[in-house]
Structures are given as C-alpha cells and as structure tokens.
Amino acid sequence: MLRFLARTMALLCAILFVPVAVATLFFQAAGTRLAQAQTYKEMLDREQFYAKAPAVLAETVSRAVETGLAAKKDADATAGASALLHQLKRADLETLLAAVLPPAVLRTQVEGALDQFAGYLHDASARPSVRISLAEFKQRMTGGELEAAYVGLLQRKPAFAAGMAEELLPLAYCPTEAQLPQVRERFRQAMSLLADQIPASVDLLAEVVQADRSGNTQAALDYTRLKVQEYESIAQWSPVVPALLLLLILLFGVRSLRGLLLWVGFPCLLAGVFGALLALPSAAGTRWLFSVVIEPQLPPQIPALLLDTVVGLLTSALEVILHAVLVSSAWLGLGGLIAVLLAFLFKRQPAP
C-alpha cells in the first residue's frame, strides 16, 4: 500500500513537473534578460536599426511637417535651416540624416544609453542619468560631412536654367559652378548657427526628473528599479521549484538506477519538447496579433515605416528571449532523451 502511494505521488510530481518546468523556462528567460542592456543591443542588431534609422527619422519628420506637427518657422538666424527642413523631400532628408547619423556613431550613443540605464536599474544608490553626447553630431554638421551630402544631392537635381528663381539654399535644382561657392557658404553658415544652439551633451533621464518638481517621476523610477531587482531575483531562483519536484520524484519513485533514468528522463524530455514547441511560433504569432488586432486601431498619422520598425523591434526583443528558451529547452529535452535511452542499457534481465 505504501509503495502504491509512493508511486502515485511520484507520478503526480512528474506530471506537475512538465508545466512547471515549461513555465520556469519562459519566466527565467524573461526575468534575467528584460532588464539587461545586451538584450536590447541584440534586438537593435536583429532589426538592423542603425541602418534604418535615417529612413525612419526622415519619414517621421516629413509626416510631422505634412500634418502641421513640426515647430513653426521662426524669423531668426536659423530661418534658413528651418526653411530647408520644410522644403526637403523625404529621400533628400534621409540622405542628410545619414551623413550626420552614420550607423557607427548612432550605435555608440544608443548602446551607451542602454548601458547607463541598465546600470541605474541594477544599482540602488545610482541617480537617474542617461547622458547622450552630441559633440560628434555637431562636428559632422559643421565639419564637412553634411555639406558634402547636401552638395551630392544637389548634383542629382536638374541643372539651373535661365528663368528659374534663384534660392538661398536650393533644393530643386543644381547650382551652376559660379553659384555653388555661395550656396556652400550659406549652407555652412546656416548649419553653424543651428549647431551653436545644440548642446554638447544632454542627460535625457536627469532632465526629465528635474523638470518634474512634484517628485513623482523620481518616485516612479525608484519603484520601477525596486520591482525590476525583485523580479530578477525571483527569476534567478525560479529553477528551484522544478528541481524540488524532481527531488520528490526521486524520493517517492526511484528504486533503481534504471528507475532513476526513467523517472527523470521522461518528464525532462516532455518539458523540453513542449517548451520548444511553445517558443518557436511565439514571435510570429506576436507580429500577426499586432498587425491584425492592434495596428488597425492606431491613428493613420503614424508613419508606416516607424510603425513597422517598432513592431520589428518588439518582435526582435521577444526573439532574443525565445532563443534563450529554445536553448534551455533543447538542453533539457536532450538530457531527458539521453536518460531514457540509457535506461534501456539497464533493462532488467528476465529471471532464469
């Protein structure tokens, strides 16, 4: 009777182990990666964000200008640069943005910001700070890279002809050789005036916190940091639960080496298989859910390329986590399969 009860308890623990282990695979992968900077670095690389960024920004700015969301032009020293922005076509704006935001420069700043924010989340004594350096951006605006891109796009335009209205900063035609030096000089002056108004660096997080005199932003950040640390701690120790179930299986069900291999092997094999089956379609399912359910509810003013990039980034972040689940599931399932196969080597010999 006791043996029957022990076997029943072992079977119940083995059955319970499968869903618990699968849930733990997902929970630990998410809990140990969502607040890590490396997860988002991989996400950006998967989506090729740094190469796409100029096109995304160009479409976003162009759409903002078209819908009247851009700032009004001021009659000050930067009027030339502001007028240039409002007259630029999206393709031309993308060319100029690519000149001042090359992938290498953008990667350095974004990854540095991710590291700073992750450091704040994991350091209870740290003050909120995510400092972005704009020095290289300003240097590329005034150092020749942006001017060369501007001249390059002008050279792809129709040549200036008699009867055309001459512009201070032309966009629709290519200046003559006599006009080009003056156009270059006016462009340099406009960009220099604009660059002078841009700070050498900006602390995104600290400025947001300082702007909120009520202290609610600081309190929200501190609360978020506390919960992130608690969540990560729980996720790191979460494998203890399925491990305890395996221990109970060993205590109640194992009476031999072959029994050990079978009682441990089959639950691990099933948990690994189910974990992999759930992880494989999840990213594609998320993208489909967003495109079918969420996207139709969004305002049409949102640029399509921006929306597609955001969805791609979210899916890529999910793929980073699901990849970790797949790896863990593969190891768990492989270990269970090996244990089951080895059990046949210890098959009981028939009595003589």
Secondary structure as GFF3:
##gff-version 3
##sequence-region A 1 352
A	DSSP	alpha_helix	2	31	.	.	.	ID=ss1
A	DSSP	alpha_helix	37	46	.	.	.	ID=ss2
A	DSSP	alpha_helix	49	66	.	.	.	ID=ss3
A	DSSP	alpha_helix	79	87	.	.	.	ID=ss4
A	DSSP	alpha_helix	90	100	.	.	.	ID=ss5
A	DSSP	alpha_helix	103	121	.	.	.	ID=ss6
A	DSSP	beta_strand	131	133	.	.	.	ID=ss7
A	DSSP	alpha_helix	135	142	.	.	.	ID=ss8
A	DSSP	alpha_helix	145	154	.	.	.	ID=ss9
A	DSSP	alpha_helix	180	196	.	.	.	ID=ss10
A	DSSP	beta_strand	201	203	.	.	.	ID=ss11
A	DSSP	alpha_helix	204	211	.	.	.	ID=ss12
A	DSSP	alpha_helix	216	237	.	.	.	ID=ss13
A	DSSP	alpha_helix	240	253	.	.	.	ID=ss14
A	DSSP	alpha_helix	257	279	.	.	.	ID=ss15
A	DSSP	alpha_helix	282	289	.	.	.	ID=ss16
A	DSSP	pi_helix	290	294	.	.	.	ID=ss17
A	DSSP	three_ten_helix	295	297	.	.	.	ID=ss18
A	DSSP	alpha_helix	304	343	.	.	.	ID=ss19
A	DSSP	three_ten_helix	344	346	.	.	.	ID=ss20
###
